[in-house]
Amino acid sequence: MKNAAIFLGLSVVFVALMARAQNPPAEDELIMKARQFLAALEKNDFQAAVKDFDETMMKVFGPDKIAEFWKQAPTQLSPFKRQTAARREQLGPYDIVLVTCEFEKTTLDARVVFDKNKKLAGFSFVPSLPAAKFEPPKYADANQFEEREVTVGSGEWQLPGTLTVPKGPGPFPALVLVHGSGPNDRDETIGPNKPFKDIAWGLASQKIAVLRYEKRTRVYGTKIVADKEIGAVFTVKEETIDDALEAVKLLLKTDKIDKKRVFVLGHSLGGMLIPRIAVAGTDLGIAGFIIMAGLTFPLEETILKQMTYLFRLDGSLSADDNKKLDDLKADIAKIKAFTEADAASNERILSASPKYWLDLRGYYPPDMAKKIVQPILVLQGSRDYQVTTEDLDNWKKALESRTNAEFKLYPKLNHLFFEGQGIPTPNEYMQIHGSVAEYVISDIVAFINRY
């Protein structure tokens, strides 16, 4: 379990595409291609491994990069043993093959992405999909709302999205959902869980429209990595803030939406960035903001805390664990040492450029939140090991004197805001299906209906 969780960090640098499962014939051409690719890696034949790479993959992850990656795998995962089952998925024009791979101490799925020309366009390792499947929450009443596809933004960064609108004449208050870190889809899918779909369907069942959309790093991840000029200047503004504001603008020109009651909800990194979204969107007349598990501590320090937590799940730190933590601390020291002279560098530390880290330096979300005049609701789960109750305390210290700021702490909830028991681990997200708690939906509805 621990090795699988840790390895997720390594796979961030690869294109991670998620999709709805399909069930085509077992060993078709693309499954065979995926198996051959993995077999070449196993044999350390990296020239053979890249023979079907598309142009972008060859540029970004050619033989040397793949060799470097594969040599790290045994350290992270223990020796590779064998391939087992394979299956197919579909995401727009992409075909995705998932091959279950057994390592000595863990099992992961190799996610191999093919374009329309059957060229290999992405590769990552992800935890093997559990038997659990997404199910709509009981509080969602599909008879109460309709969904339609929309496009958020325009030009080279336009994003596909889903607008969930209550049935009836309206106008309805509306909420934009802003993702956490990583290349999230519109539902914030992780394992069998889709918390943003839960929220959208739960709120739309109670006469509140919801807009959710694919994150920019999910749709354009390969482009961002491949284009050094884009990658060098890419910050949370481009990753999150700009698109959140485009989503607000879309709602402001959409029929059946109450233009004076458009709210924004940010989860995790999205919650951390709510103050910046609010300041950048001052002229849009946003009615209020909701922060779900919003980070307040520096991102790089939080990564260290999270990794230390994961390493300690088995009760101790091995020499290898300490070595990895020391390497992470060294990367954080480099981030702390960046100066403006490094801003244009293409160097990547913890999968981000110096510009990305410099942009966040000195940003303390609770302090900037003091500039927000609109109502604010802050939600936090006590069982969240990624963003903790210390973060909620920081929001409270900055905002509790405000008459229009509210705070909710839920004893049983984790980072995805569904209930659990015992010590929280990544497997709680990946192997167990849960829905955003109904009382969280009720608190969000009550907050929006007050304004």
C-alpha positions in Angstrom: 0.0 0.0 0.0 2.7 2.5 1.0 4.8 1.8 -2.1 1.8 2.3 -4.4 0.9 5.6 -2.8 4.5 6.9 -3.0 4.9 5.9 -6.6 2.0 8.1 -7.5 4.3 11.0 -7.1 6.8 9.6 -9.7 4.0 9.0 -12.2 3.0 12.7 -12.1 5.5 13.5 -14.8 3.8 11.2 -17.2 0.5 11.8 -19.0 -2.2 10.5 -16.8 -5.5 10.1 -18.6 -8.6 8.6 -16.9 -11.8 7.5 -18.6 -14.9 5.3 -18.5 -14.2 1.6 -18.8 -15.2 -0.2 -21.9 -15.1 -3.9 -22.6 -13.9 -4.7 -26.1 -12.3 -8.0 -27.1 -9.5 -9.1 -24.8 -6.2 -9.2 -26.8 -6.7 -6.8 -29.6 -4.0 -4.9 -31.5 -3.6 -2.1 -29.0 -3.5 -4.4 -26.0 -0.8 -6.4 -27.8 1.1 -3.1 -28.4 0.9 -2.1 -24.8 2.1 -5.5 -23.7 5.0 -5.3 -26.1 5.9 -1.9 -24.8 6.0 -3.2 -21.2 8.0 -6.3 -22.2 10.6 -4.0 -23.9 10.9 -2.0 -20.6 11.3 -5.3 -18.7 14.2 -6.3 -21.0 15.7 -2.8 -20.7 15.4 -2.5 -24.5 14.4 1.2 -24.5 14.8 1.7 -28.2 12.2 -0.9 -28.8 10.0 0.5 -26.1 9.7 3.9 -27.8 9.2 2.6 -31.4 5.5 3.5 -31.3 5.8 6.8 -29.5 4.1 9.8 -31.1 6.1 12.9 -31.9 5.4 14.6 -28.6 6.2 11.5 -26.5 9.4 11.0 -28.3 10.4 14.6 -27.7 9.4 14.5 -24.0 10.0 10.9 -23.0 12.4 9.4 -25.4 14.7 6.4 -24.8 16.9 8.2 -22.2 13.9 9.5 -20.2 12.2 6.1 -20.3 15.4 4.4 -19.2 15.8 6.8 -16.3 12.2 6.2 -15.3 12.4 2.4 -15.5 15.6 2.3 -13.5 13.8 4.1 -10.6 10.9 1.7 -10.6 12.5 -1.1 -8.7 13.6 1.3 -6.0 10.0 2.6 -5.7 8.1 -0.6 -6.2 10.4 -3.6 -5.7 11.3 -5.9 -8.7 8.8 -6.3 -11.6 7.3 -9.9 -11.7 4.8 -10.2 -14.5 1.9 -8.7 -16.5 -1.5 -10.1 -15.9 -5.0 -8.9 -17.0 -5.5 -6.2 -19.6 -8.6 -4.0 -20.5 -9.5 -1.1 -22.6 -10.9 2.4 -21.9 -11.9 5.3 -24.1 -11.4 9.1 -23.6 -12.5 11.2 -26.6 -10.1 10.4 -29.5 -7.7 8.4 -27.2 -7.7 4.6 -26.6 -6.3 3.6 -23.3 -5.0 0.2 -22.4 -4.6 -0.8 -18.7 -2.3 -3.7 -18.1 -2.2 -5.0 -14.5 1.5 -5.4 -13.4 2.6 -7.4 -10.4 5.7 -6.2 -8.6 7.2 -8.0 -5.7 5.3 -6.0 -3.0 2.5 -4.3 -4.9 0.2 -4.4 -7.9 -0.3 -1.5 -10.2 -2.0 -0.8 -13.6 0.2 0.4 -16.4 -1.9 3.0 -18.3 -0.8 3.1 -21.9 -2.5 5.8 -24.1 -2.8 5.6 -27.9 -3.9 8.3 -30.3 -6.1 7.8 -33.4 -3.0 6.7 -35.4 -2.3 4.0 -32.8 0.8 5.8 -31.7 1.7 5.8 -28.0 0.7 9.2 -26.6 1.0 8.7 -22.8 2.1 6.4 -20.1 1.8 6.2 -16.3 1.4 3.7 -13.5 -1.7 4.0 -11.4 -3.2 1.8 -8.6 -5.1 -1.2 -9.9 -8.8 -0.3 -10.2 -10.8 -1.8 -7.4 -13.9 -3.8 -7.8 -16.0 -1.0 -6.2 -17.8 1.2 -8.7 -19.2 4.7 -8.6 -22.9 4.9 -7.6 -24.9 8.0 -7.5 -25.6 9.2 -3.9 -29.0 8.5 -2.5 -29.7 12.2 -2.1 -29.4 12.8 -5.9 -32.7 12.8 -7.7 -32.1 12.6 -11.5 -35.7 13.6 -12.1 -35.0 17.1 -10.7 -32.3 18.2 -13.1 -30.8 18.0 -16.6 -27.2 18.0 -17.8 -25.6 19.4 -20.9 -22.1 19.6 -22.3 -20.5 23.1 -22.4 -17.2 24.7 -23.3 -15.3 26.7 -20.7 -13.1 29.4 -22.1 -12.1 29.8 -25.8 -9.1 29.5 -28.0 -6.2 27.2 -27.4 -7.2 26.5 -23.7 -10.9 25.8 -24.1 -12.1 23.0 -21.8 -15.1 20.6 -22.0 -17.5 20.8 -19.1 -20.9 19.7 -17.8 -23.6 22.1 -16.6 -26.1 20.5 -14.3 -29.3 22.6 -14.2 -32.5 22.1 -12.2 -35.7 21.5 -14.1 -38.0 24.5 -14.1 -38.0 28.1 -15.3 -35.4 29.4 -12.9 -33.4 31.6 -12.5 -31.3 29.4 -10.2 -28.3 30.2 -8.1 -25.2 28.5 -9.5 -21.9 27.1 -8.3 -18.5 26.6 -10.1 -16.4 23.7 -8.9 -12.6 24.2 -8.8 -10.4 21.1 -8.7 -7.5 20.1 -6.4 -4.0 19.4 -7.5 -3.2 17.0 -10.3 -4.7 16.5 -13.8 -8.3 16.1 -12.5 -11.3 15.3 -14.6 -14.6 17.3 -14.2 -15.8 14.8 -11.5 -12.5 14.8 -9.6 -12.5 11.1 -10.1 -10.2 9.0 -7.9 -10.7 5.2 -7.8 -14.5 4.6 -7.7 -15.2 8.1 -6.3 -16.5 11.2 -8.1 -16.9 13.9 -5.4 -17.6 16.7 -7.9 -20.4 14.7 -9.5 -21.8 14.0 -6.1 -21.9 17.7 -5.3 -23.3 18.6 -8.7 -26.2 16.1 -8.5 -26.8 16.8 -4.9 -27.1 20.5 -5.3 -29.1 20.3 -8.6 -31.6 18.1 -6.8 -32.2 21.1 -4.5 -32.5 23.8 -7.2 -28.9 24.9 -7.5 -27.1 24.7 -10.9 -23.5 23.5 -10.9 -20.7 23.8 -13.5 -17.8 21.4 -13.5 -15.1 21.0 -16.2 -11.9 19.2 -17.1 -8.8 20.7 -15.6 -6.3 22.3 -18.0 -3.5 20.0 -17.0 -5.7 17.0 -17.9 -6.7 18.2 -21.3 -3.4 19.9 -22.3 -0.9 18.1 -20.1 1.3 16.8 -22.9 1.3 20.2 -24.6 2.3 22.0 -21.4 5.2 19.6 -20.7 6.4 19.4 -24.3 6.5 23.2 -24.9 9.3 24.5 -22.9 8.2 28.1 -23.2 4.8 27.3 -21.8 6.1 25.1 -19.1 8.6 27.7 -17.9 5.9 30.3 -17.2 3.1 27.9 -16.1 1.8 28.8 -12.7 -1.4 28.3 -10.7 -2.8 31.2 -12.6 -2.8 29.2 -15.8 -3.4 25.9 -14.0 -6.5 26.9 -12.1 -7.4 30.6 -11.6 -7.9 31.7 -15.2 -10.2 28.7 -16.0 -12.2 29.2 -12.8 -13.0 32.8 -13.8 -13.8 31.6 -17.4 -16.3 29.2 -15.8 -17.9 32.1 -13.9 -18.1 34.2 -17.1 -19.9 31.3 -18.8 -22.5 31.1 -16.1 -23.1 34.9 -16.2 -24.2 34.6 -19.8 -26.2 31.3 -19.4 -30.0 31.2 -19.5 -31.8 30.2 -16.3 -28.9 31.3 -14.1 -29.4 34.0 -11.5 -26.5 36.3 -12.4 -26.4 37.9 -9.0 -26.0 34.5 -7.2 -23.0 32.8 -8.8 -20.7 31.2 -6.2 -17.3 29.4 -6.5 -16.2 26.3 -4.5 -12.6 25.2 -4.4 -11.4 21.9 -3.1 -7.9 21.3 -1.7 -5.5 23.3 -4.0 -8.6 24.9 -5.4 -9.6 25.9 -1.9 -6.1 27.3 -1.3 -6.5 29.4 -4.4 -10.0 30.8 -3.6 -8.6 34.1 -2.2 -6.6 34.6 -5.5 -9.7 33.6 -7.6 -11.8 36.1 -5.6 -9.3 39.0 -6.0 -8.7 38.3 -9.7 -12.5 38.1 -10.2 -13.4 41.2 -8.3 -15.3 42.7 -11.3 -17.4 39.6 -11.9 -19.7 40.1 -9.0 -19.3 36.6 -7.6 -21.8 36.1 -4.7 -19.7 34.0 -2.3 -17.0 31.4 -1.9 -16.8 27.9 -0.4 -13.4 26.4 0.7 -13.4 22.6 1.0 -10.2 21.3 2.7 -8.3 24.4 1.6 -4.6 24.3 2.1 -2.9 27.2 4.0 0.7 25.9 4.4 3.3 26.2 1.6 2.6 23.5 -1.0 6.2 22.1 -0.9 6.1 21.7 2.8 2.7 20.0 2.7 4.1 17.5 0.2 6.8 16.6 2.7 4.3 16.3 5.5 2.1 14.0 3.3 5.0 11.8 2.2 6.2 11.5 5.8 2.7 10.4 6.9 2.6 7.8 4.1 6.0 6.4 5.0 5.0 6.1 8.6 1.9 4.1 7.9 3.6 0.8 8.7 4.8 2.2 12.0 8.4 2.9 11.2 10.8 4.6 8.8 13.3 2.3 7.1 16.8 3.5 5.9 15.3 3.6 2.4 12.4 5.7 3.6 14.7 8.2 5.2 16.8 8.4 2.1 13.7 9.2 0.0 12.6 11.8 2.5 16.1 13.3 2.5 16.0 13.6 -1.3 12.6 15.3 -1.0 14.0 17.7 1.6 16.9 18.5 -0.8 14.3 19.3 -3.6 12.4 21.5 -1.2 15.7 23.3 -0.3 16.2 24.0 -4.0 12.7 25.4 -4.2 13.4 27.7 -1.2 16.6 28.9 -2.8 15.1 29.9 -6.1 15.4 33.6 -7.0 13.8 35.7 -9.7 16.9 35.0 -11.8 15.6 31.4 -12.0 12.1 32.4 -13.2 12.7 31.6 -16.9 14.5 28.3 -16.2 13.1 25.0 -17.7 14.3 23.1 -14.6 11.6 21.0 -12.9 11.5 20.4 -9.2 8.7 18.2 -7.9 7.2 18.3 -11.4 7.0 22.1 -11.5 9.1 24.9 -12.8 10.9 27.6 -10.7 8.3 30.1 -12.0 5.5 28.0 -10.5 7.2 27.9 -7.1 8.2 31.5 -7.1 4.6 32.5 -7.9 3.4 30.8 -4.7 6.2 32.2 -2.5 4.9 34.4 0.2 1.2 33.6 -0.5 -0.6 32.9 2.7 -4.2 32.2 1.7 -5.9 33.3 5.0 -4.3 36.7 4.8 -5.5 37.3 1.3 -8.9 36.0 2.3 -9.3 39.0 4.5 -9.7 41.1 1.3 -12.8 39.1 0.3 -16.0 41.0 1.2 -18.4 38.3 0.0 -19.6 35.5 2.3 -17.2 32.6 2.9 -17.9 29.0 4.0 -14.9 26.9 5.1 -15.4 23.1 5.3 -12.9 20.6 6.8 -12.9 16.8 7.6 -11.2 15.7 10.8 -9.9 12.5 9.1 -8.1 14.4 6.3 -4.4 13.7 6.4 -3.7 15.7 3.3 -5.2 19.0 4.5 -5.6 19.0 8.2 -7.5 20.7 11.0 -4.5 23.0 11.4 -5.4 24.5 8.1 -9.0 25.1 9.3 -7.6 26.8 12.4 -5.6 29.1 10.2 -8.7 30.1 8.2 -10.6 30.7 11.5 -7.9 32.9 13.0 -8.0 35.1 9.9 -11.7 35.2 9.4 -13.7 34.3 12.5 -14.4 37.9 13.4 -16.4 38.2 10.2 -20.1 38.0 10.4 -20.4 36.5 7.0 -17.7 33.7 7.5 -18.8 30.2 8.5 -16.7 27.2 9.5 -17.7 23.5 9.6 -15.6 20.6 11.0 -16.8 17.1 10.3 -15.4 14.4 12.6 -15.9 11.4 10.3 -14.9 12.8 7.0 -11.8 12.4 4.9 -10.3 14.6 2.1 -13.0 13.6 -0.3 -15.7 14.4 2.3 -17.0 10.9 2.7 -17.2 9.0 6.0 -14.6 6.5 7.1 -13.1 4.8 10.2 -9.7 4.3 11.6 -6.4 5.6 10.2 -7.0 7.2 6.8 -4.9 5.9 3.9 -4.8 6.3 0.1 -6.6 3.0 -0.2 -9.7 4.6 1.4 -10.0 6.6 -1.8 -8.9 4.0 -4.3 -10.6 0.8 -3.1 -13.7 2.0 -1.3 -16.7 3.8 -2.8 -18.1 6.7 -0.8 -20.3 9.7 -1.5 -19.9 13.2 -0.3 -21.8 13.2 3.0 -25.4 14.4 2.7 -24.9 16.8 5.6 -22.1 18.5 3.6 -24.5 18.9 0.7 -27.1 20.4 3.1 -24.6 22.8 4.6 -23.6 24.0 1.1 -27.3 24.4 0.1 -28.1 26.3 3.3 -25.1 28.7 2.7 -26.0 29.5 -0.9 -29.7 29.9 0.0 -28.8 32.5 2.7 -27.3 34.9 0.1 
